[in-house]
Amino acid sequence: MPTLTLSQIEAAVRSCWGPDTSFATLDYMSRGIGLPSRGQCGTTALVIQDLLGGDLMVADVEYEGRVEGVHYWNVTPGGVELDLTRDQFTPGESLINQRRVGAGRNSSSAGEQPFQLLKERVTAALGS
């Protein structure tokens, strides 16, 4: 694979998002209509991890005093936090209980199909 810039990777990922690459509840999605990154954090973080390595970070998403899901992003091998979907949140949503979950993932998870779709699209978009 040729050396890619972070801008090239981000553009490829963003261009490959779709309803079939998100993994979130309908309630969560309905609060953020019109936000392309909404519900894309888990699949995006896994694709970035495959491309760049590093660890995953996770935080609970709190809305109106209730935890309504989780948000994922990356920490590169050099220690830089990278979150391509941070712009998905609506007013009133906040991240709490941030923690590093490491490099491993469960390949039998319910989000595997959306992840594989996004990975295939990004790989094609990057020309590798």
C-alpha positions as CSV (number, residue, x, y, z in Angstrom):
1,M,0.0,0.0,0.0
2,P,1.4,3.5,-0.8
3,T,2.0,5.9,2.0
4,L,-1.2,7.8,2.7
5,T,-1.8,11.0,4.5
6,L,-4.3,11.2,7.3
7,S,-6.3,13.6,5.1
8,Q,-6.5,11.0,2.4
9,I,-7.6,8.3,4.9
10,E,-10.2,10.6,6.4
11,A,-11.6,11.6,3.0
12,A,-11.9,8.0,2.0
13,V,-13.6,6.9,5.2
14,R,-16.1,9.8,5.1
15,S,-16.9,9.1,1.4
16,C,-17.7,5.4,2.2
17,W,-20.1,5.9,5.1
18,G,-23.7,4.8,4.5
19,P,-26.7,3.5,6.4
20,D,-25.4,0.0,6.0
21,T,-22.1,0.9,7.7
22,S,-23.6,2.4,10.9
23,F,-24.2,0.6,14.1
24,A,-26.5,2.4,16.4
25,T,-30.1,2.2,17.8
26,L,-32.9,3.9,15.9
27,D,-33.5,6.3,18.7
28,Y,-29.9,7.4,18.6
29,M,-30.0,7.8,14.9
30,S,-33.3,9.8,14.9
31,R,-31.8,12.5,17.1
32,G,-29.0,13.3,14.6
33,I,-30.7,13.3,11.2
34,G,-28.4,15.0,8.7
35,L,-25.2,14.2,10.5
36,P,-23.2,11.8,8.1
37,S,-20.9,10.6,10.9
38,R,-23.9,9.6,13.2
39,G,-23.6,5.9,14.2
40,Q,-20.4,5.4,12.3
41,C,-17.9,5.5,15.2
42,G,-17.5,1.8,15.9
43,T,-17.0,0.8,12.3
44,T,-14.8,3.8,11.6
45,A,-12.6,3.2,14.6
46,L,-12.1,-0.5,13.6
47,V,-11.1,0.5,10.0
48,I,-8.7,3.1,11.3
49,Q,-7.2,0.6,13.7
50,D,-6.7,-1.9,10.8
51,L,-5.0,0.8,8.7
52,L,-2.9,2.5,11.4
53,G,-2.7,0.1,14.3
54,G,-3.0,1.4,17.9
55,D,-5.7,1.1,20.5
56,L,-9.4,1.8,20.7
57,M,-10.9,4.2,23.1
58,V,-14.6,4.1,24.3
59,A,-16.8,6.4,26.3
60,D,-20.4,6.2,27.3
61,V,-22.8,8.5,25.5
62,E,-25.0,10.3,28.0
63,Y,-28.3,12.0,27.0
64,E,-30.8,13.5,29.4
65,G,-29.1,11.8,32.4
66,R,-29.1,8.3,30.8
67,V,-26.4,6.3,29.2
68,E,-27.7,5.6,25.7
69,G,-24.8,3.9,24.0
70,V,-21.0,4.1,23.5
71,H,-18.6,6.1,21.3
72,Y,-15.4,4.7,19.9
73,W,-12.3,6.4,18.6
74,N,-8.6,5.6,18.1
75,V,-5.2,6.2,19.7
76,T,-2.4,5.8,17.2
77,P,0.7,3.8,18.0
78,G,2.4,7.2,18.6
79,G,-0.2,8.2,21.2
80,V,-2.3,10.6,19.1
81,E,-6.1,10.5,19.7
82,L,-7.9,10.4,16.4
83,D,-11.7,10.7,16.3
84,L,-13.2,11.0,12.8
85,T,-16.8,10.9,14.1
86,R,-16.6,13.4,17.0
87,D,-19.0,15.7,15.0
88,Q,-21.9,13.2,15.3
89,F,-23.2,14.5,18.7
90,T,-26.2,16.7,19.2
91,P,-26.7,19.3,21.9
92,G,-27.4,17.5,25.2
93,E,-25.2,14.5,24.4
94,S,-21.9,14.1,26.3
95,L,-19.2,11.6,26.7
96,I,-18.5,10.1,30.1
97,N,-16.3,7.3,31.5
98,Q,-13.6,7.4,28.8
99,R,-11.4,4.4,28.8
100,R,-8.9,2.6,26.6
101,V,-10.0,-0.8,25.4
102,G,-6.8,-1.9,23.7
103,A,-6.1,-3.5,20.4
104,G,-8.3,-6.6,20.4
105,R,-11.8,-6.9,19.1
106,N,-14.5,-9.6,19.0
107,S,-14.9,-10.7,15.3
108,S,-18.2,-12.4,16.1
109,S,-19.9,-9.1,17.2
110,A,-23.2,-8.0,15.8
111,G,-21.4,-5.0,14.2
112,E,-19.1,-7.2,12.0
113,Q,-21.1,-6.9,8.8
114,P,-21.2,-3.1,8.8
115,F,-17.4,-3.1,9.7
116,Q,-16.6,-5.4,6.8
117,L,-18.6,-3.3,4.4
118,L,-16.9,-0.1,5.4
119,K,-13.5,-1.8,5.4
120,E,-14.0,-3.0,1.8
121,R,-15.2,0.4,0.6
122,V,-12.3,2.3,2.2
123,T,-9.8,-0.2,0.9
124,A,-11.2,0.2,-2.6
125,A,-11.3,4.0,-2.3
126,L,-7.6,4.1,-1.2
127,G,-6.7,2.0,-4.2
128,S,-5.2,-1.0,-2.3
